[in-house]
Amino acid sequence: MPEQTSVYNQQGSHQSKPVHVLVCPLCGDRNGCAYAAGKPHSECWCNHASFPEGVFERIPAEQRRKSCICQRCLDSFVREQT
């Protein structure tokens, strides 16, 4: 089971929905994040990926910068833009 990280809003109040750092916030599948899995960031798939403008806007605001999207969701976004 993926690690859970508590989510706090800017006022410090606890949010009800936990963030799973190894789960994509868009599709709910494993995100393949090597860094969140305890490996060096250099081993992560995202190190060699390009993230187009607007891709992160799909993530709910309260989950941004908490867990990574997966490569499949990134690829899907890129295909939709072409």
N, C-alpha and C positions, 0 to 999 in steps of 0.2 A: 504494500500500500504506500502511495507517495507521502512524503513529508507534508505536514500542514504548518502553515504560518498564519498567525493571527493577523487580521486586517484592522487597522485603526484609521479613522477619518482624521482630518486636520485638527479637530477639536480634541482628539484623544479618546473619543468614544468608540467602543468596540462595535464592529460591524457584525452582523449575524452570519454572513457567508464566509467560511474559511477559504483561503487560497491554497491550492495544492501546487507547490512550486515545480513539480514534474509533470503537470497537466496543462495542456493548451487551454487558455481561457475562451477560445472561440469554438472548438469542437469537442473538448472534453477528453480527447485522447492524450496519450503520453507525448510530451513535446520534444523529447530527445535532448534536453539541455544537459550537457556534460558538466557544466559548472554547478548547477543545482544538485547534480548527482554526486558532487564531491570531487570531480576530476578537474584538471586545469582548464581554464577557459579556452586555451588554444586548441583543445580537442573538440570543441563544440561545433556543430554543423553551421551555426550562424556566423562563425568567424569568416566564412567564405561566401556568405550570402549578401545580396543587396536588398534593402528594404525600401520600397518605393513610398513616396509621400502618401499618406492616407491609410496605410495598412494598420497602424496602431490605433487609429480612430475607431476601428471596429471593436476594439476591446472595451468592455464596460469601464467607465472612468474609475470606479473603485478597485478595479483589478489591474490597471495599467502600472507597469514598472514593478509588478509583484511576481509574475510568472511569464515565461516566454511562450510565444505562439509556436506552433509546430511547422515543419517544412512543408507539409501538405497544405496547410492553410495559407502559407506565404505563396506557394506555387499557384493555388487557386485564385488568390487575389491578383497575381500578376497576369494570369490567363484572362480574367475578367476585364482587365484594363487594356488588353490588346484587341 
